[in-house]
Amino acid sequence: MNDLIQMTGIGKSFAGIIALQNTSLAIRPGEVHAIIGQNGAGKSTLIKILTGVYRRDEGEVRMNGKPLAISTPREAQDAGIATIYQELSLVPLRSVTENVVMGYEPRNRLGLIDWKAAHARTREILARFGVKVDVTRQLGSYSTAIQQLVAIARAVSLEAKLVIMDEATSSLDDQEIETLFSVVRNLRESGVAVLYISHFLDELYRICDRVTIMRDGRTVATHDVAQTTKLGLVSEMLGRDAREIQAVGLTALSGGHGQPGEVLLEAQDMRSRTGLRGASVTVRRREIVGLGGLLGSGRTEAARAIFGLDPLTGGRVVHHGGVRIDNPAQAIALGMGFLTEDRKADGIIPHMSVRENISLALLPRLRRLGAVDRARERKLAQHYIDALQIKTAGMEQPIRELSGGNQQKVLLARWLALEPEILILDEPTRGVDVGAKFEIQSIIRKQVAQGLAVLLISSEFEELVEGADRIVVLQDGRSVSELQNPGVTEDALIGAIAHQHERNVA
Amino acid sequence: MTQALAQLQQRFDPSRHGALVALAVILLFNLAVTPNFLQAQTLFVNISQVATIAIVAMGMTLVIATGGIDLSVGAIMALAGALAPLIFLSDFATANPALGLLAAIVVPILVALCCGVFNGVLVTYLNVQPIVATLIFFISGRGLAQVLTNGNLQTFSNPSFSYLGTGKVLGLPFQGWLVLVIALVLFWVVTRSVFGRQLLAVGGNERAARLAGIPVNRVKIGAYVICAGLSGLAGLIVVAINSASDAARIGTLMELDAIAAAVVGGTLLQGGRAPIFGAILGAVIIQLVKYTLLANGIADEVALIAKAGIIIAAVYLQQARKE
């Protein structure tokens, strides 16, 4: 069979650091092809070369056997390669339709944009996904999940031959994932190839035909998915022996469950315009409190309210210091940190170096005569780069050049550097590969053993069940039940969430 | 030798070094074409004229670094420039010359700082788009200055005040030294101070900065205040150079020169970068282009077109950078 895309001998380095070396990738028409690998393995770089975002240093890209010279994302789109990125790259302030047809607007006879046709086409494509929304409304007014599906609709509308999905399911709930998968199957049946990048191995078995494994900027192997095992894939990704991994277990958060200390913070009956309708949670020293619930149940909103980001319209947050928390600066001064869910929008300062990103929340304490104490800052940055094993060319490297998992570690370092009392973690391991996930989880567990209190939000039930000492289940902005570890199982958690839903219906 | 050249080529970053190349080209062109370019007089004229652009451009750089823009700089120059002669020509100042002179410098700058607070509060607490917020003073500031002076040209002879614009230290114009001192202070602020770091963080990613506890509003207001204060100072210098104050003409189109200088100097319009010496380099380039055309008998209007060309080239180089 002739390959649709053939990339051979691809090499790329950034500022002398090798990102890709002699990498190859072959995609057949009409197959769902997965790329897996740790963060920093070079997946994103390889995709960005294919889509014209980066220029390759060496190697060759062929499409249908012909050399492909793509130097801009637009050229990639015109060649039939459409990309749905990990971090959404749509325009939230424009309508759904505009986002779908942008750059390829249907024209009428006068050369003006034919909005009627545009809206109709958008509605028709979204309907195929089972999504019914008002296409004239601003995209930003819809959930991340809908936005993701709109991004896919855009790709479909461009009649792509290859659709690249980078972490496409990371912000979708189960039902939306189902919808997405049926869309992917549709694409496959109509002969469109899908390049699928995901950290969830389970998804791979459900939807992918072949898988290419990357490690340290090289492609290690390509297999038919049917002939692989999960353990085998993980061991190839990590470059370690399969038996060794089996012994360690699947998450590194478990193992704590010590005696929690005194109450540090108590949120009582929080209500807010962001959708909280009576959420209560207590955080004690030396414990991990999980916030469980479905997407939109108010987990992130509860965290934001506690951190002083959104004002409360009812209820209160009592900190053991007795001070009210009205803004993040106060929360930070009280020894709180908030690792946010959206790394790109709320976390990194892309122009700044790793060092500057680590010290950002600590600046008031590094002040000496109005200046930043550079010697202390450097020492601190180096300490955390070593301690968290952040893969970087040096502390002066701009953070935007780091892989997602390493960016996340830098942000974790930003908060750990505060030596906080309470750390709020919103999806700390989302979009992070298996290896970095282990590391981040074990760092958190170590800090908790030393007295840190953690408020953990995670969509991965595994992480909550194994990690949290207690789980507060939220639903529609209310805290509805609380589960106590040890003894919580994934089924019990799902049951708690589902049970409450049933009761509400009844 | 070839290796050294290759290394040089690798280090060359068009967005950072393009302006230096442009400067070299302009200088070489002038050496070849413009008569009497290598005279001390030429240097003095250019330094005294570039100083106001450079001072305002540095303030503008800070504002742009927060992701904002300040269109009111020219109007604030006019306001400060109109106030100064009003003060030292008053009866009070003629009675107490020293105190009067001090007031004629301090009061206009204080007024300018207040304008900066106004701009900053509009942008932060009232959440007005910077371009709209500063448009208010862009329109009303000059009007206010003209009302204060009844639209009259104020001429004066006050050697102490004129020192601001005509004085010489170690043989070079006073305002040239002023630029240098301000640049060194601001360079320290941007690269070393906590405020500077916070400024760049706010411009780089405002939401992340707020989450990290940075007082975003205070930092932004600070940038507008510094910019306005420097504009006020520049207004005083213009008046001192001319020994006359015409509220309708002081600092006209300065906002465009300042923005152009900042952009040519490598400031990103989306914020997050504040190259102070880049702003000065940008100001020098713009001044030299103006001077080159003027010295070669080409009309001022053509200079405007040339300026536009420079801005386009600078922005192009910024955009062309690609991994």
Interface residues (C-beta under 8 A of the other chain):
Chain A: F14 Y54 R55 F307 L309 P328 A329 A331 I332 A333 F338 T340 A345 D346 G347 I348 I349 P350 H351 M352 E356 L360 A361 L363 P364 L366 R367 G370 A371 V372 R374 R414
Chain B: W188 R192 S193 V194 F195 R197 Q198 L200 A201 G204 N205 R207 A208 A209 R210 L211 A212 G213 I214 P215 L268 G272 R273 K322 E323
